[in-house]
């Protein structure tokens, strides 16, 4: 069974499509694909099929016009070599037919090949497994009314119940907030929790007009509550993708409002629906996170083959014990997705340190070594470039002088790190990571409870009940973690700290 399609150029991900369920908790950045690419690079030949076994998977490679086309297959093959060759040939031919200027790709515009998904699905005769469902609403704020935009996301027998729950919960929340607070709410993305189906709803508000009207559009990403951590980790990618699809979606909505019967809308409809469906599929973002990190590793040649468990263990113990007084600041910054600047004169050592940290706790926006200011969340750089960064809301980890500047201390993070370091030292990185992520999951459980009671009439009382049993350090951590996913909720939590 084919479970993934990857198209690379010079180590950069041009396109990827995942057809299986992928867990961020079990993500393996430096194994599998990385090792297969390394092996393939030793025998690279244009237009020649190569297959490389990597324990559970087989990677099939075919290079054409400077791009490498890869099929990832389960180790129990259900396709013959001839079929694999045919599929890779079809992918290559279709790719260059759809993008005749592909060889001019600069490696920066990541969305250039996004609409290759439909062609890819057709060639492989597969559809990706989904972890997420989209909805699009036009919302009248006063009186409150939600109307589905069925031309983009149809209301079907499969999503009807979910649709009903969303409508009900939004109505309840709007009644509790009142008009003024509702207007404030839709100024930023926010999240709701649907208790009965146990789903999270991430709502992204946008206007389709330059003037202020009494309505707003809500693009909603609905996923199961068990996916909280994965959603939180890739939230920056989700918001980045919104920036790409909104202009396309807004243009389509304007055409619908002007004349919903024109033929061009029907032609455009499948692509718009695919665009929105892909936006609301968590699997694709976890794959993108893995791809981004893999790309960084390839770009800087950090690892020739793989990072062993012992190497990761050694690097983690070095960084976790190097700053005994302030290392909790690093953990707090990681969990709250604050920008972290790692500084050192020893480029290779620094990259290995960041690699180990990312293997333990993956982040999507990373630059292992930057020769100029970078917008990544985790950045490695030379000390002379530190002055070029805005030091507001930034953590600087000075590996040269064993000091950490900026950031916030947090007792919960300090205790978490002490226990995690002990497990790394006495047991294994795997056990330590399992423990660490389990503790983080408990934070998301508290957030879920707060979201759940936020639509109750006595929500103020319920808030107090939940937060009363939380240590101040935990409340402060939750306040910071919820700031970007629900600003109003974050402010309410902060009042109890």
QUITA-V279508 format. One record per helix or strand of 3 or more residues. SS is the DSSP state (A for helix, B for strand). FROM is the first residue (numbers start at 0). LEN is the number of residues. Records with the same first field share a line. If there is no record, write none. Layout:
SS->FROM-LEN / FROM-LEN
This chain:
B->1-8 / 11-7 / 49-5 / 56-8 / 66-8 / 132-9 / 143-5 / 189-5 / 198-8 / 214-10 / 338-5 / 365-5 / 377-4 / 393-5 / 402-3
A->23-3 / 32-9 / 80-18 / 101-3 / 109-15 / 159-26 / 224-9 / 234-24 / 262-17 / 281-18 / 308-14 / 326-9 / 346-14 / 382-6 / 410-16 / 428-25 / 458-10 / 471-10 / 486-8
